[in-house]
Amino acid sequence: MAIVHADVDALLFDPTDLDARLAAGTAPVKAFRHCLEAGDAMLEGRFREGTPARLVVPQRSWLIDQVLGRAWQRLMDGETGNAALVAVGGYGRGELHPGSDIDIMVLIPADCGKDLSSRIERFITSLWDIGLEVGHSVRTVEDCVRESTADITVATNIMESRLLAGAETLFDDMREATAPAHVWASRDFFAAKLAEQEARHLKYHDTAHNLEPNIKESPGGLRDIQMVGWVAKRHFGAETLRDLVGQGFLNESEYEELISGQNFLWDIRFALHLLAGRREDRLLFDHQTALAKQFGYADQDHTLGVEQLMQRYFRTVADLGRLNEMLLQLFQEAILYVDDVEPPQLLNKRFQARKGFLEVTHGNVFKRYPFALLEAFLLMQQHPELKGVRASTIRLIRDSRHLIDDKFRRDLRCRSLFMEIMRQPRGLTHELRRMHRYGVLARYIPAFGAISGRMQYDLFHAYTVDSHTLFVVRNLRRFAIDEHADELPFCNTIMQRLPKTELLYLAGIFHDIAKGRGGDHSELGADDAYEFCIHHGLSQYDARLVAWLVRHHLLMSMTAQRKDISDPEVVSRFARQVGDRVRLDYLYLLTVADIRATNPGLWNSWRDSLLMELYTATTRALRRGLEHPIDNEELVRETQQQARRRLKVMGLHHMSVKSIWRHFTDDYFLRYSAEEIAWHTEAIARTRPEELPLVLVDAQSARGGTEVFVYTEDRDHVFAQTVQALDQLNLNIQDARIITTEHGHTLDSYLVLEDDGEPARETWRIDEIAGRLQAALQQTRLCPPARRPVPRQLRSFTIKTEINFSPDETNERTVMELITGDRPGLLARVGYGFAQCGFRLQNAKIATIGARVEDVFFVTDEDNRPLSRPEQFDCIRDALIDLLDERSNLAERATGL
């Protein structure tokens, strides 16, 4: 919408000062540049001193108007009446942030002569010379008509045009020629812009709650406000957003909310441009902390200042998104459905369907029947033919939210309606999101309101807590829908046998509901969930199950990713914690849905396989009975028998197998499947000692990635050389298993993925991995790991390196937990540190949680014994802190290794 320009401000631009400089012989470029820089510096100073962006944004537009106008007069001498200088786009609206595009159009007559063309070219060049990065076009009226007709973006920019200088008649002709009567009738314009917005929202995952949002383009951002303004201007002739109040599309409080939201986003955008020194509309982690400090947010007990700023941002764009939805639907009714005179279809005495939208039958419905505030969403589920809720009803729901109080929550009808919504066979995700958008969910479950817009300042959680929660429920629902069964067939199979799927959805809603309160969010959330379930008439058994799922929603993922699940004792302990098959089914589904909703790049074939492995092993343990834990010797015999059968089919004589296996420990047979053992054994049997090291690469292993297997003589630095080579190949190590044989050899297995989270599949890539590893392992000297640049996002987080040790007496090894910040080549540095201190790696669990690494290494000394001496612990602690905190030169430590 057009913004009224600032009053003439001689402090920003003094034409007499410019004239005096020019008269004194100052070069025009230098004189204009001085005026521009002085004005911009003054605007920046005003903003930093507390002047809001809503004032300095139009002031900067006014400043640019003055500079362009004087430059036009100087360079277009005698020709100003034949051409017009026009501001278009955001500049046309009078909105210029420090890094905003300055879009201009020079409107010329159809018979433009060479002299005029030459002057225009000099004018554009001079603007760049004085420091104005302008986007420009030179068009006739006919050009404007043709290009506007072909491209709605051009039509939109021209619609917002504003005459700066020159031929007013020519400008008026252009405005008339591109009006709705000639180009893009308002009905077509609205339909096209609506499709444009839907595509833009889809590009940004249809959520504003990505943790590095684009404040302009993300849903609920400035572009959504502009969208409303474009339609209002094109169809209704509105010049300002306030005009929408007079026309009945907004009430006064909604207008204030819209303007308040826009002002907040303008403040953020103006500060962001100044901070970045250029146009930057992405709220990157690099800038969030600095912005929080600039706007006065300070760290508190349970929340960082940056998290407070971002929570306000996310809540603001959520409100703006709702207003955008409501206004566009009102526009739809006024523009697209104006000719639809079909009478409403009565659904019950409280609701009816009009033009495909749900609406109340009268304005007092919610006052008389407060429970209808939930019934509306149930009806939307039961009538999938409905396109949405009518805008007037959305407004009424918002205005009636105060009715959702303790009395409302105690009402049996309300409790029954909510559980009916949870039990419906369709529409659960859509209606929970709609309830959230309209503010009903936060009122009905007050704890949910506390997590609305709440972010966690890390790279692990890609969405705010409320968005993540609703994504979890969406994922759970997709497990139950047959058309999505091919995504995760096993999850679909389990979902079909769950006795009560609504319990799983409730666990999804409550699993993170206590985040930000302080204390253990799983414990606090479990208490909330139990109380809610009992209050809603669920049995003690069902309530306890939901509470148990919330309390232990991290148990399965932490066990799979942090523990050695090839160890029968680890599986038995997990099985005892789960207790029965029903809980295991519920927990498995919740775990998968949670991981997939945390970060788009987090779920991969390896995690899929890892959870499946734990689920299968636990099912076996539960089937045997918790009082009959798996016996290691029995499991070794069973695995060996299966492997022998495979090797017999492969043509390997049983005496050859016996000769190879006599050197292998039970640990090997416990940690590998029969298929893997057969693969390893057959390859070892056909490899002569002088041909070692043996390197095998399985492009798509059963463990969900590319498996790299190394068999060689056990010597110093094998692990360090291997991980360095894999690092140089830009492969991400997900898991490592290191087994030492009784005759001085090592069986090492690494599960790796490419940077995109996929296994390495191309033949040339497999050959490259094998060849590079063969060459690396034939080296006698260990080189220091190469330094690689740290990605931008990781640089925004500082995580102090912590190293903790604990004994693993059962397996005669030491557990070393490493907590540090993620960076490229991390494992290569860890391996280098192990080599420095003479450590042997027996197993590793690799866990990267956003920017935070929480890796667990099972280590021994050079004689394969647990660490015991203080100097051993001191050596690796000092070496790793030194290596990972980059306080020394690696090259200086290369000698002697």
DAPEBEL-V987889 format. One line per field, one symbol per residue. ss: DSSP state (@ for helix, = for strand, . for the rest). phi: phi as a letter, one per 40 degrees, with the letter a starting at -180 (. if undefined). Layout:
BEGIN
ss: ???
phi: ???
END
This chain:
BEGIN
ss: ..............@@@@@@@@@....@@@@@@@@@@@@@@@@@@@@@....@@@@@@@@@@@@@@@@@@@@@@@.......=====.@@@@.........=======.....@@@@@@@@@@@@@@@@....======.@@@@@@@@@@.@@@@@@@@..=====.@@@@@@@@@@........@@@@@@@@@@@@@@@@@@......=...=.......@@@@@@@@@@@@@@@......@@@@.....@@@@@@@@@@@@@@@@@@@@@@@@@.....=..@@@@@@@@@@..........@@@@@@@@@@@@@@@@@@@@@@@@@@@@@@@.........==....====..====....@@@@...@@@@@@@@@@@.....==.@@@@@@@@@.@@@..@@@@@.@@@@@@@@@@@@....@@@@@@@@@@..@@@@@.@@@@@@...........=.@@@@@@@@@@@@@@@@.@@@....@@@@@@@@@...@@@@@@@@@@..........@@@@@@@@@@@@@@@....@@@@@@@@@@@@...@@@@@@@@.....@@@@@@@@@@@..@@@@@@@@@@@@@@@@@@......@@@@@@@@@@@@@@@@@@@@.......@@@@@@@@@@@@@@@@@@....@@@@@@@@....@@@@@@..@@@@@@@@@@@@...@@@..=====.......========....@@@@@@@@@@@...=========....=========.........@@@@@@@@@@@@@@@..............@@@@......=======@@@.=========....@@@@@@@@@@@@..======..==..=========.........@@@@@@@@@@@@@@@.....@@@@....
phi: .cbccccdbcccabccccccccccgcddccccccccccccccccccccchccccccccccccdcdccccccccccbdgbcccbbcbcbgccccgbbcdbccbcbbccbccbcccccdccccccccccccchccccbabacccccccccccbcccdcccdccaccagcccccccccccbcdcbbfddccccccccccccccccdcgfaccccbccccccdgccccccdccccccccbgccbccdccccgcbccccccccccccccccdcccccccccgacabcccddbccccdcccgcbcbdbacdcccdcccdccccccccccccccccccdccbcbcccbcccbccacbbabbfgbcaccacbdcccbdccccddccccccbcccciccdccdcccccbccccbccdcccdccccccccdccccagccdccccdcccgcccccbdccccccgcbbcaccccbccccddccdcdcccccccccbcccadcccccdcbccacccccccccccbcbcgcggcccccccccccccccccgccdcccccccccccbcccccccccbbccccdccccccccccgacccccdccccccccccccadcccacccdccccccccccdccccchccbcccdccccccccccccccccccgccccccccccccccddcccbbccccccccccccccbcdcccccbbbbdbcccgaccbbbbaccacgdcccccccccccfbcccabbbbbccbgbbbbbbbbbcccgbccbcdccccccccccdccccccbccccccbccddccccbbbccbbbbacbcdbfabcbcbbaccacgdcccccccdcdcgcbcbaabcbbbgcbbbcbbbbbcccgbccacdcccccccccccccccfcbccccbccgb
END
